[in-house]
Amino acid sequence: MNRVNRGQWIQGLKLQAARALLEDTHLPVSEVCLRSGYLDQASFSRLFKRKTGLTPGDYRSHFLV
């Protein structure tokens, strides 16, 4: 696995973890960010929106009531 593919794979795992936390918990987005391996919430939110089409908060609103 080359470096680019490995980075994308890791990013995919982190985003998968973030989606699971957003779907199944009431943790603040800042905590979801940290627990899924991101250090900067603004960068995490931009990346999340670019990959899913939704902000983390909007994504969560589809799952939690």
CHARMM-style PDB file with segment names, atoms N, HN, CA, C and O in Angstrom:
ATOM      1  N   MET     1       0.868  -1.166   0.000  1.00  0.00      PROA
ATOM      2  CA  MET     1       0.000   0.000   0.000  1.00  0.00      PROA
ATOM      3  C   MET     1       0.912   1.226   0.000  1.00  0.00      PROA
ATOM      4  O   MET     1       1.776   1.372   0.864  1.00  0.00      PROA
ATOM      5  N   ASN     2       0.704   2.103  -0.984  1.00  0.00      PROA
ATOM      6  HN  ASN     2       0.002   1.984  -1.686  1.00  0.00      PROA
ATOM      7  CA  ASN     2       1.562   3.284  -1.008  1.00  0.00      PROA
ATOM      8  C   ASN     2       1.082   4.331  -0.020  1.00  0.00      PROA
ATOM      9  O   ASN     2       0.013   4.204   0.577  1.00  0.00      PROA
ATOM     10  N   ARG     3       1.888   5.364   0.142  1.00  0.00      PROA
ATOM     11  HN  ARG     3       2.757   5.467  -0.343  1.00  0.00      PROA
ATOM     12  CA  ARG     3       1.643   6.363   1.181  1.00  0.00      PROA
ATOM     13  C   ARG     3       0.309   7.086   1.003  1.00  0.00      PROA
ATOM     14  O   ARG     3      -0.396   7.317   1.986  1.00  0.00      PROA
ATOM     15  N   VAL     4      -0.054   7.450  -0.237  1.00  0.00      PROA
ATOM     16  HN  VAL     4       0.519   7.263  -1.035  1.00  0.00      PROA
ATOM     17  CA  VAL     4      -1.310   8.161  -0.483  1.00  0.00      PROA
ATOM     18  C   VAL     4      -2.495   7.273  -0.140  1.00  0.00      PROA
ATOM     19  O   VAL     4      -3.413   7.707   0.556  1.00  0.00      PROA
ATOM     20  N   ASN     5      -2.485   6.046  -0.614  1.00  0.00      PROA
ATOM     21  HN  ASN     5      -1.740   5.693  -1.179  1.00  0.00      PROA
ATOM     22  CA  ASN     5      -3.583   5.127  -0.317  1.00  0.00      PROA
ATOM     23  C   ASN     5      -3.697   4.865   1.178  1.00  0.00      PROA
ATOM     24  O   ASN     5      -4.801   4.771   1.714  1.00  0.00      PROA
ATOM     25  N   ARG     6      -2.567   4.749   1.842  1.00  0.00      PROA
ATOM     26  HN  ARG     6      -1.670   4.825   1.405  1.00  0.00      PROA
ATOM     27  CA  ARG     6      -2.571   4.507   3.284  1.00  0.00      PROA
ATOM     28  C   ARG     6      -3.183   5.689   4.026  1.00  0.00      PROA
ATOM     29  O   ARG     6      -3.965   5.505   4.959  1.00  0.00      PROA
ATOM     30  N   GLY     7      -2.827   6.899   3.612  1.00  0.00      PROA
ATOM     31  HN  GLY     7      -2.192   7.048   2.855  1.00  0.00      PROA
ATOM     32  CA  GLY     7      -3.386   8.100   4.225  1.00  0.00      PROA
ATOM     33  C   GLY     7      -4.888   8.189   4.021  1.00  0.00      PROA
ATOM     34  O   GLY     7      -5.625   8.544   4.941  1.00  0.00      PROA
ATOM     35  N   GLN     8      -5.339   7.870   2.821  1.00  0.00      PROA
ATOM     36  HN  GLN     8      -4.740   7.582   2.074  1.00  0.00      PROA
ATOM     37  CA  GLN     8      -6.774   7.886   2.531  1.00  0.00      PROA
ATOM     38  C   GLN     8      -7.493   6.809   3.333  1.00  0.00      PROA
ATOM     39  O   GLN     8      -8.601   7.028   3.822  1.00  0.00      PROA
ATOM     40  N   TRP     9      -6.869   5.658   3.464  1.00  0.00      PROA
ATOM     41  HN  TRP     9      -5.969   5.479   3.066  1.00  0.00      PROA
ATOM     42  CA  TRP     9      -7.456   4.565   4.235  1.00  0.00      PROA
ATOM     43  C   TRP     9      -7.615   4.975   5.699  1.00  0.00      PROA
ATOM     44  O   TRP     9      -8.662   4.754   6.307  1.00  0.00      PROA
ATOM     45  N   ILE    10      -6.557   5.577   6.254  1.00  0.00      PROA
ATOM     46  HN  ILE    10      -5.706   5.756   5.760  1.00  0.00      PROA
ATOM     47  CA  ILE    10      -6.613   6.027   7.649  1.00  0.00      PROA
ATOM     48  C   ILE    10      -7.684   7.104   7.815  1.00  0.00      PROA
ATOM     49  O   ILE    10      -8.461   7.076   8.769  1.00  0.00      PROA
ATOM     50  N   GLN    11      -7.717   8.046   6.883  1.00  0.00      PROA
ATOM     51  HN  GLN    11      -7.086   8.069   6.108  1.00  0.00      PROA
ATOM     52  CA  GLN    11      -8.740   9.098   6.947  1.00  0.00      PROA
ATOM     53  C   GLN    11     -10.141   8.489   6.891  1.00  0.00      PROA
ATOM     54  O   GLN    11     -11.042   8.935   7.602  1.00  0.00      PROA
ATOM     55  N   GLY    12     -10.323   7.488   6.062  1.00  0.00      PROA
ATOM     56  HN  GLY    12      -9.591   7.126   5.485  1.00  0.00      PROA
ATOM     57  CA  GLY    12     -11.612   6.814   5.978  1.00  0.00      PROA
ATOM     58  C   GLY    12     -12.001   6.159   7.291  1.00  0.00      PROA
ATOM     59  O   GLY    12     -13.161   6.220   7.699  1.00  0.00      PROA
ATOM     60  N   LEU    13     -11.035   5.532   7.957  1.00  0.00      PROA
ATOM     61  HN  LEU    13     -10.092   5.483   7.626  1.00  0.00      PROA
ATOM     62  CA  LEU    13     -11.307   4.917   9.260  1.00  0.00      PROA
ATOM     63  C   LEU    13     -11.692   5.964  10.297  1.00  0.00      PROA
ATOM     64  O   LEU    13     -12.611   5.754  11.088  1.00  0.00      PROA
ATOM     65  N   LYS    14     -10.988   7.089  10.290  1.00  0.00      PROA
ATOM     66  HN  LYS    14     -10.242   7.259   9.647  1.00  0.00      PROA
ATOM     67  CA  LYS    14     -11.291   8.158  11.242  1.00  0.00      PROA
ATOM     68  C   LYS    14     -12.692   8.721  10.994  1.00  0.00      PROA
ATOM     69  O   LYS    14     -13.448   8.959  11.936  1.00  0.00      PROA
ATOM     70  N   LEU    15     -13.028   8.930   9.727  1.00  0.00      PROA
ATOM     71  HN  LEU    15     -12.414   8.737   8.962  1.00  0.00      PROA
ATOM     72  CA  LEU    15     -14.362   9.453   9.419  1.00  0.00      PROA
ATOM     73  C   LEU    15     -15.448   8.437   9.764  1.00  0.00      PROA
ATOM     74  O   LEU    15     -16.532   8.817  10.206  1.00  0.00      PROA
ATOM     75  N   GLN    16     -15.169   7.165   9.568  1.00  0.00      PROA
ATOM     76  HN  GLN    16     -14.288   6.856   9.209  1.00  0.00      PROA
ATOM     77  CA  GLN    16     -16.119   6.117   9.949  1.00  0.00      PROA
ATOM     78  C   GLN    16     -16.351   6.148  11.455  1.00  0.00      PROA
ATOM     79  O   GLN    16     -17.485   6.015  11.913  1.00  0.00      PROA
ATOM     80  N   ALA    17     -15.280   6.324  12.223  1.00  0.00      PROA
ATOM     81  HN  ALA    17     -14.359   6.433  11.850  1.00  0.00      PROA
ATOM     82  CA  ALA    17     -15.411   6.415  13.682  1.00  0.00      PROA
ATOM     83  C   ALA    17     -16.218   7.650  14.067  1.00  0.00      PROA
ATOM     84  O   ALA    17     -17.073   7.583  14.950  1.00  0.00      PROA
ATOM     85  N   ALA    18     -15.951   8.775  13.408  1.00  0.00      PROA
ATOM     86  HN  ALA    18     -15.256   8.829  12.691  1.00  0.00      PROA
ATOM     87  CA  ALA    18     -16.684  10.007  13.700  1.00  0.00      PROA
ATOM     88  C   ALA    18     -18.167   9.843  13.387  1.00  0.00      PROA
ATOM     89  O   ALA    18     -19.018  10.259  14.173  1.00  0.00      PROA
ATOM     90  N   ARG    19     -18.479   9.239  12.244  1.00  0.00      PROA
ATOM     91  HN  ARG    19     -17.787   8.901  11.606  1.00  0.00      PROA
ATOM     92  CA  ARG    19     -19.889   9.025  11.891  1.00  0.00      PROA
ATOM     93  C   ARG    19     -20.581   8.151  12.936  1.00  0.00      PROA
ATOM     94  O   ARG    19     -21.714   8.435  13.328  1.00  0.00      PROA
ATOM     95  N   ALA    20     -19.916   7.102  13.386  1.00  0.00      PROA
ATOM     96  HN  ALA    20     -18.997   6.871  13.068  1.00  0.00      PROA
ATOM     97  CA  ALA    20     -20.510   6.217  14.396  1.00  0.00      PROA
ATOM     98  C   ALA    20     -20.775   6.979  15.698  1.00  0.00      PROA
ATOM     99  O   ALA    20     -21.835   6.824  16.303  1.00  0.00      PROA
ATOM    100  N   LEU    21     -19.819   7.795  16.124  1.00  0.00      PROA
ATOM    101  HN  LEU    21     -18.957   7.921  15.632  1.00  0.00      PROA
ATOM    102  CA  LEU    21     -20.008   8.572  17.352  1.00  0.00      PROA
ATOM    103  C   LEU    21     -21.143   9.581  17.196  1.00  0.00      PROA
ATOM    104  O   LEU    21     -21.926   9.785  18.124  1.00  0.00      PROA
ATOM    105  N   LEU    22     -21.232  10.201  16.044  1.00  0.00      PROA
ATOM    106  HN  LEU    22     -20.596  10.035  15.290  1.00  0.00      PROA
ATOM    107  CA  LEU    22     -22.307  11.169  15.807  1.00  0.00      PROA
ATOM    108  C   LEU    22     -23.668  10.480  15.765  1.00  0.00      PROA
ATOM    109  O   LEU    22     -24.665  11.040  16.220  1.00  0.00      PROA
ATOM    110  N   GLU    23     -23.709   9.275  15.224  1.00  0.00      PROA
ATOM    111  HN  GLU    23     -22.899   8.820  14.855  1.00  0.00      PROA
ATOM    112  CA  GLU    23     -24.964   8.538  15.110  1.00  0.00      PROA
ATOM    113  C   GLU    23     -25.439   7.979  16.450  1.00  0.00      PROA
ATOM    114  O   GLU    23     -26.640   7.932  16.714  1.00  0.00      PROA
ATOM    115  N   ASP    24     -24.504   7.559  17.291  1.00  0.00      PROA
ATOM    116  HN  ASP    24     -23.528   7.598  17.076  1.00  0.00      PROA
ATOM    117  CA  ASP    24     -24.860   6.765  18.471  1.00  0.00      PROA
ATOM    118  C   ASP    24     -24.671   7.448  19.820  1.00  0.00      PROA
ATOM    119  O   ASP    24     -25.023   6.873  20.850  1.00  0.00      PROA
ATOM    120  N   THR    25     -24.121   8.661  19.837  1.00  0.00      PROA
ATOM    121  HN  THR    25     -23.835   9.128  19.000  1.00  0.00      PROA
ATOM    122  CA  THR    25     -23.868   9.317  21.119  1.00  0.00      PROA
ATOM    123  C   THR    25     -24.364  10.759  21.082  1.00  0.00      PROA
ATOM    124  O   THR    25     -24.708  11.296  20.030  1.00  0.00      PROA
ATOM    125  N   HSD    26     -24.387  11.352  22.242  1.00  0.00      PROA
ATOM    126  HN  HSD    26     -24.107  10.916  23.097  1.00  0.00      PROA
ATOM    127  CA  HSD    26     -24.710  12.777  22.368  1.00  0.00      PROA
ATOM    128  C   HSD    26     -23.453  13.580  22.704  1.00  0.00      PROA
ATOM    129  O   HSD    26     -23.547  14.701  23.204  1.00  0.00      PROA
ATOM    130  N   LEU    27     -22.288  13.013  22.432  1.00  0.00      PROA
ATOM    131  HN  LEU    27     -22.212  12.103  22.026  1.00  0.00      PROA
ATOM    132  CA  LEU    27     -21.035  13.714  22.707  1.00  0.00      PROA
ATOM    133  C   LEU    27     -20.981  15.011  21.906  1.00  0.00      PROA
ATOM    134  O   LEU    27     -21.475  15.063  20.780  1.00  0.00      PROA
ATOM    135  N   PRO    28     -20.386  16.056  22.475  1.00  0.00      PROA
ATOM    136  CA  PRO    28     -20.200  17.287  21.698  1.00  0.00      PROA
ATOM    137  C   PRO    28     -19.318  17.016  20.478  1.00  0.00      PROA
ATOM    138  O   PRO    28     -18.470  16.124  20.508  1.00  0.00      PROA
ATOM    139  N   VAL    29     -19.515  17.769  19.429  1.00  0.00      PROA
ATOM    140  HN  VAL    29     -20.204  18.493  19.404  1.00  0.00      PROA
ATOM    141  CA  VAL    29     -18.723  17.587  18.212  1.00  0.00      PROA
ATOM    142  C   VAL    29     -17.229  17.712  18.527  1.00  0.00      PROA
ATOM    143  O   VAL    29     -16.408  17.018  17.927  1.00  0.00      PROA
ATOM    144  N   SER    30     -16.882  18.585  19.455  1.00  0.00      PROA
ATOM    145  HN  SER    30     -17.549  19.149  19.941  1.00  0.00      PROA
ATOM    146  CA  SER    30     -15.461  18.724  19.815  1.00  0.00      PROA
ATOM    147  C   SER    30     -14.899  17.416  20.364  1.00  0.00      PROA
ATOM    148  O   SER    30     -13.750  17.071  20.086  1.00  0.00      PROA
ATOM    149  N   GLU    31     -15.691  16.692  21.135  1.00  0.00      PROA
ATOM    150  HN  GLU    31     -16.624  16.972  21.361  1.00  0.00      PROA
ATOM    151  CA  GLU    31     -15.250  15.407  21.684  1.00  0.00      PROA
ATOM    152  C   GLU    31     -15.224  14.331  20.600  1.00  0.00      PROA
ATOM    153  O   GLU    31     -14.317  13.499  20.578  1.00  0.00      PROA
ATOM    154  N   VAL    32     -16.198  14.340  19.709  1.00  0.00      PROA
ATOM    155  HN  VAL    32     -16.935  15.016  19.726  1.00  0.00      PROA
ATOM    156  CA  VAL    32     -16.204  13.407  18.575  1.00  0.00      PROA
ATOM    157  C   VAL    32     -14.936  13.618  17.753  1.00  0.00      PROA
ATOM    158  O   VAL    32     -14.280  12.659  17.344  1.00  0.00      PROA
ATOM    159  N   CYS    33     -14.606  14.863  17.521  1.00  0.00      PROA
ATOM    160  HN  CYS    33     -15.138  15.641  17.853  1.00  0.00      PROA
ATOM    161  CA  CYS    33     -13.397  15.218  16.783  1.00  0.00      PROA
ATOM    162  C   CYS    33     -12.171  14.568  17.426  1.00  0.00      PROA
ATOM    163  O   CYS    33     -11.402  13.888  16.748  1.00  0.00      PROA
ATOM    164  N   LEU    34     -11.993  14.770  18.702  1.00  0.00      PROA
ATOM    165  HN  LEU    34     -12.618  15.323  19.253  1.00  0.00      PROA
ATOM    166  CA  LEU    34     -10.828  14.221  19.408  1.00  0.00      PROA
ATOM    167  C   LEU    34     -10.839  12.697  19.440  1.00  0.00      PROA
ATOM    168  O   LEU    34      -9.813  12.060  19.199  1.00  0.00      PROA
ATOM    169  N   ARG    35     -11.981  12.120  19.733  1.00  0.00      PROA
ATOM    170  HN  ARG    35     -12.815  12.637  19.929  1.00  0.00      PROA
ATOM    171  CA  ARG    35     -12.057  10.655  19.850  1.00  0.00      PROA
ATOM    172  C   ARG    35     -11.864   9.945  18.518  1.00  0.00      PROA
ATOM    173  O   ARG    35     -11.505   8.768  18.489  1.00  0.00      PROA
ATOM    174  N   SER    36     -12.099  10.646  17.418  1.00  0.00      PROA
ATOM    175  HN  SER    36     -12.391  11.602  17.441  1.00  0.00      PROA
ATOM    176  CA  SER    36     -11.901  10.015  16.120  1.00  0.00      PROA
ATOM    177  C   SER    36     -10.534  10.351  15.525  1.00  0.00      PROA
ATOM    178  O   SER    36     -10.253  10.014  14.375  1.00  0.00      PROA
ATOM    179  N   GLY    37      -9.689  11.015  16.311  1.00  0.00      PROA
ATOM    180  HN  GLY    37      -9.918  11.289  17.245  1.00  0.00      PROA
ATOM    181  CA  GLY    37      -8.303  11.196  15.900  1.00  0.00      PROA
ATOM    182  C   GLY    37      -7.951  12.522  15.278  1.00  0.00      PROA
ATOM    183  O   GLY    37      -6.865  12.662  14.715  1.00  0.00      PROA
ATOM    184  N   TYR    38      -8.823  13.494  15.359  1.00  0.00      PROA
ATOM    185  HN  TYR    38      -9.705  13.380  15.816  1.00  0.00      PROA
ATOM    186  CA  TYR    38      -8.544  14.818  14.810  1.00  0.00      PROA
ATOM    187  C   TYR    38      -8.253  15.788  15.955  1.00  0.00      PROA
ATOM    188  O   TYR    38      -8.871  15.711  17.016  1.00  0.00      PROA
ATOM    189  N   LEU    39      -7.325  16.684  15.732  1.00  0.00      PROA
ATOM    190  HN  LEU    39      -6.823  16.746  14.869  1.00  0.00      PROA
ATOM    191  CA  LEU    39      -6.928  17.627  16.773  1.00  0.00      PROA
ATOM    192  C   LEU    39      -7.584  18.988  16.613  1.00  0.00      PROA
ATOM    193  O   LEU    39      -7.734  19.721  17.591  1.00  0.00      PROA
ATOM    194  N   ASP    40      -7.977  19.336  15.394  1.00  0.00      PROA
ATOM    195  HN  ASP    40      -7.855  18.741  14.600  1.00  0.00      PROA
ATOM    196  CA  ASP    40      -8.528  20.653  15.124  1.00  0.00      PROA
ATOM    197  C   ASP    40      -9.977  20.521  14.661  1.00  0.00      PROA
ATOM    198  O   ASP    40     -10.251  19.937  13.612  1.00  0.00      PROA
ATOM    199  N   GLN    41     -10.897  21.064  15.445  1.00  0.00      PROA
ATOM    200  HN  GLN    41     -10.675  21.538  16.297  1.00  0.00      PROA
ATOM    201  CA  GLN    41     -12.314  20.900  15.135  1.00  0.00      PROA
ATOM    202  C   GLN    41     -12.710  21.580  13.832  1.00  0.00      PROA
ATOM    203  O   GLN    41     -13.528  21.042  13.085  1.00  0.00      PROA
ATOM    204  N   ALA    42     -12.153  22.741  13.545  1.00  0.00      PROA
ATOM    205  HN  ALA    42     -11.489  23.178  14.151  1.00  0.00      PROA
ATOM    206  CA  ALA    42     -12.506  23.443  12.307  1.00  0.00      PROA
ATOM    207  C   ALA    42     -12.094  22.618  11.081  1.00  0.00      PROA
ATOM    208  O   ALA    42     -12.868  22.476  10.134  1.00  0.00      PROA
ATOM    209  N   SER    43     -10.889  22.083  11.108  1.00  0.00      PROA
ATOM    210  HN  SER    43     -10.261  22.198  11.878  1.00  0.00      PROA
ATOM    211  CA  SER    43     -10.427  21.249   9.991  1.00  0.00      PROA
ATOM    212  C   SER    43     -11.264  19.980   9.880  1.00  0.00      PROA
ATOM    213  O   SER    43     -11.627  19.561   8.781  1.00  0.00      PROA
ATOM    214  N   PHE    44     -11.565  19.374  11.021  1.00  0.00      PROA
ATOM    215  HN  PHE    44     -11.270  19.714  11.913  1.00  0.00      PROA
ATOM    216  CA  PHE    44     -12.408  18.179  11.038  1.00  0.00      PROA
ATOM    217  C   PHE    44     -13.767  18.479  10.411  1.00  0.00      PROA
ATOM    218  O   PHE    44     -14.253  17.713   9.578  1.00  0.00      PROA
ATOM    219  N   SER    45     -14.376  19.586  10.810  1.00  0.00      PROA
ATOM    220  HN  SER    45     -13.982  20.207  11.486  1.00  0.00      PROA
ATOM    221  CA  SER    45     -15.710  19.928  10.290  1.00  0.00      PROA
ATOM    222  C   SER    45     -15.678  20.181   8.789  1.00  0.00      PROA
ATOM    223  O   SER    45     -16.589  19.761   8.075  1.00  0.00      PROA
ATOM    224  N   ARG    46     -14.645  20.861   8.301  1.00  0.00      PROA
ATOM    225  HN  ARG    46     -13.906  21.202   8.881  1.00  0.00      PROA
ATOM    226  CA  ARG    46     -14.525  21.100   6.851  1.00  0.00      PROA
ATOM    227  C   ARG    46     -14.366  19.787   6.096  1.00  0.00      PROA
ATOM    228  O   ARG    46     -15.024  19.563   5.080  1.00  0.00      PROA
ATOM    229  N   LEU    47     -13.490  18.920   6.597  1.00  0.00      PROA
ATOM    230  HN  LEU    47     -12.956  19.101   7.422  1.00  0.00      PROA
ATOM    231  CA  LEU    47     -13.269  17.630   5.956  1.00  0.00      PROA
ATOM    232  C   LEU    47     -14.536  16.791   5.988  1.00  0.00      PROA
ATOM    233  O   LEU    47     -14.907  16.176   4.988  1.00  0.00      PROA
ATOM    234  N   PHE    48     -15.195  16.767   7.134  1.00  0.00      PROA
ATOM    235  HN  PHE    48     -14.893  17.266   7.946  1.00  0.00      PROA
ATOM    236  CA  PHE    48     -16.421  15.980   7.280  1.00  0.00      PROA
ATOM    237  C   PHE    48     -17.462  16.442   6.261  1.00  0.00      PROA
ATOM    238  O   PHE    48     -18.105  15.621   5.607  1.00  0.00      PROA
ATOM    239  N   LYS    49     -17.625  17.762   6.130  1.00  0.00      PROA
ATOM    240  HN  LYS    49     -17.102  18.429   6.661  1.00  0.00      PROA
ATOM    241  CA  LYS    49     -18.606  18.284   5.187  1.00  0.00      PROA
ATOM    242  C   LYS    49     -18.213  17.969   3.750  1.00  0.00      PROA
ATOM    243  O   LYS    49     -19.069  17.646   2.926  1.00  0.00      PROA
ATOM    244  N   ARG    50     -16.924  18.062   3.446  1.00  0.00      PROA
ATOM    245  HN  ARG    50     -16.228  18.324   4.115  1.00  0.00      PROA
ATOM    246  CA  ARG    50     -16.463  17.762   2.083  1.00  0.00      PROA
ATOM    247  C   ARG    50     -16.716  16.299   1.730  1.00  0.00      PROA
ATOM    248  O   ARG    50     -17.053  15.982   0.589  1.00  0.00      PROA
ATOM    249  N   LYS    51     -16.555  15.417   2.701  1.00  0.00      PROA
ATOM    250  HN  LYS    51     -16.281  15.675   3.628  1.00  0.00      PROA
ATOM    251  CA  LYS    51     -16.716  13.983   2.431  1.00  0.00      PROA
ATOM    252  C   LYS    51     -18.168  13.502   2.506  1.00  0.00      PROA
ATOM    253  O   LYS    51     -18.546  12.577   1.787  1.00  0.00      PROA
ATOM    254  N   THR    52     -18.983  14.117   3.364  1.00  0.00      PROA
ATOM    255  HN  THR    52     -18.676  14.869   3.948  1.00  0.00      PROA
ATOM    256  CA  THR    52     -20.353  13.622   3.551  1.00  0.00      PROA
ATOM    257  C   THR    52     -21.421  14.545   2.971  1.00  0.00      PROA
ATOM    258  O   THR    52     -22.561  14.129   2.761  1.00  0.00      PROA
ATOM    259  N   GLY    53     -21.046  15.803   2.713  1.00  0.00      PROA
ATOM    260  HN  GLY    53     -20.120  16.140   2.884  1.00  0.00      PROA
ATOM    261  CA  GLY    53     -22.025  16.770   2.229  1.00  0.00      PROA
ATOM    262  C   GLY    53     -22.792  17.458   3.352  1.00  0.00      PROA
ATOM    263  O   GLY    53     -23.635  18.318   3.097  1.00  0.00      PROA
ATOM    264  N   LEU    54     -22.502  17.080   4.592  1.00  0.00      PROA
ATOM    265  HN  LEU    54     -21.817  16.381   4.799  1.00  0.00      PROA
ATOM    266  CA  LEU    54     -23.190  17.647   5.756  1.00  0.00      PROA
ATOM    267  C   LEU    54     -22.178  18.047   6.816  1.00  0.00      PROA
ATOM    268  O   LEU    54     -21.109  17.446   6.925  1.00  0.00      PROA
ATOM    269  N   THR    55     -22.519  19.065   7.598  1.00  0.00      PROA
ATOM    270  HN  THR    55     -23.387  19.554   7.510  1.00  0.00      PROA
ATOM    271  CA  THR    55     -21.688  19.374   8.758  1.00  0.00      PROA
ATOM    272  C   THR    55     -21.891  18.251   9.780  1.00  0.00      PROA
ATOM    273  O   THR    55     -22.881  17.523   9.699  1.00  0.00      PROA
ATOM    274  N   PRO    56     -20.978  18.100  10.729  1.00  0.00      PROA
ATOM    275  CA  PRO    56     -21.183  17.064  11.749  1.00  0.00      PROA
ATOM    276  C   PRO    56     -22.512  17.216  12.488  1.00  0.00      PROA
ATOM    277  O   PRO    56     -23.184  16.221  12.760  1.00  0.00      PROA
ATOM    278  N   GLY    57     -22.896  18.448  12.815  1.00  0.00      PROA
ATOM    279  HN  GLY    57     -22.350  19.256  12.595  1.00  0.00      PROA
ATOM    280  CA  GLY    57     -24.169  18.665  13.511  1.00  0.00      PROA
ATOM    281  C   GLY    57     -25.377  18.299  12.668  1.00  0.00      PROA
ATOM    282  O   GLY    57     -26.334  17.708  13.169  1.00  0.00      PROA
ATOM    283  N   ASP    58     -25.334  18.651  11.378  1.00  0.00      PROA
ATOM    284  HN  ASP    58     -24.556  19.131  10.972  1.00  0.00      PROA
ATOM    285  CA  ASP    58     -26.426  18.287  10.479  1.00  0.00      PROA
ATOM    286  C   ASP    58     -26.494  16.770  10.294  1.00  0.00      PROA
ATOM    287  O   ASP    58     -27.576  16.183  10.256  1.00  0.00      PROA
ATOM    288  N   TYR    59     -25.325  16.152  10.182  1.00  0.00      PROA
ATOM    289  HN  TYR    59     -24.447  16.629  10.214  1.00  0.00      PROA
ATOM    290  CA  TYR    59     -25.283  14.693  10.050  1.00  0.00      PROA
ATOM    291  C   TYR    59     -25.941  14.038  11.260  1.00  0.00      PROA
ATOM    292  O   TYR    59     -26.766  13.135  11.121  1.00  0.00      PROA
ATOM    293  N   ARG    60     -25.566  14.503  12.439  1.00  0.00      PROA
ATOM    294  HN  ARG    60     -24.896  15.237  12.552  1.00  0.00      PROA
ATOM    295  CA  ARG    60     -26.114  13.948  13.675  1.00  0.00      PROA
ATOM    296  C   ARG    60     -27.632  14.092  13.712  1.00  0.00      PROA
ATOM    297  O   ARG    60     -28.329  13.174  14.144  1.00  0.00      PROA
ATOM    298  N   SER    61     -28.144  15.221  13.271  1.00  0.00      PROA
ATOM    299  HN  SER    61     -27.577  15.967  12.920  1.00  0.00      PROA
ATOM    300  CA  SER    61     -29.591  15.477  13.366  1.00  0.00      PROA
ATOM    301  C   SER    61     -30.415  14.461  12.577  1.00  0.00      PROA
ATOM    302  O   SER    61     -31.613  14.317  12.819  1.00  0.00      PROA
ATOM    303  N   HSD    62     -29.790  13.761  11.644  1.00  0.00      PROA
ATOM    304  HN  HSD    62     -28.816  13.878  11.447  1.00  0.00      PROA
ATOM    305  CA  HSD    62     -30.495  12.720  10.904  1.00  0.00      PROA
ATOM    306  C   HSD    62     -30.651  11.435  11.698  1.00  0.00      PROA
ATOM    307  O   HSD    62     -31.437  10.564  11.325  1.00  0.00      PROA
ATOM    308  N   PHE    63     -29.901  11.311  12.799  1.00  0.00      PROA
ATOM    309  HN  PHE    63     -29.263  12.018  13.102  1.00  0.00      PROA
ATOM    310  CA  PHE    63     -29.899  10.057  13.558  1.00  0.00      PROA
ATOM    311  C   PHE    63     -30.444  10.160  14.967  1.00  0.00      PROA
ATOM    312  O   PHE    63     -31.096   9.234  15.450  1.00  0.00      PROA
ATOM    313  N   LEU    64     -30.185  11.283  15.637  1.00  0.00      PROA
ATOM    314  HN  LEU    64     -29.655  12.035  15.244  1.00  0.00      PROA
ATOM    315  CA  LEU    64     -30.603  11.406  17.026  1.00  0.00      PROA
ATOM    316  C   LEU    64     -31.829  12.275  17.153  1.00  0.00      PROA
ATOM    317  O   LEU    64     -31.994  13.257  16.429  1.00  0.00      PROA
ATOM    318  N   VAL    65     -32.677  11.906  18.071  1.00  0.00      PROA
ATOM    319  HN  VAL    65     -32.542  11.108  18.659  1.00  0.00      PROA
ATOM    320  CA  VAL    65     -33.869  12.721  18.350  1.00  0.00      PROA
ATOM    321  C   VAL    65     -33.846  13.212  19.776  1.00  0.00      PROA
ATOM    322  OT1 VAL    65     -34.764  13.914  20.202  1.00  0.00      PROA
TER     323      VAL     65
END
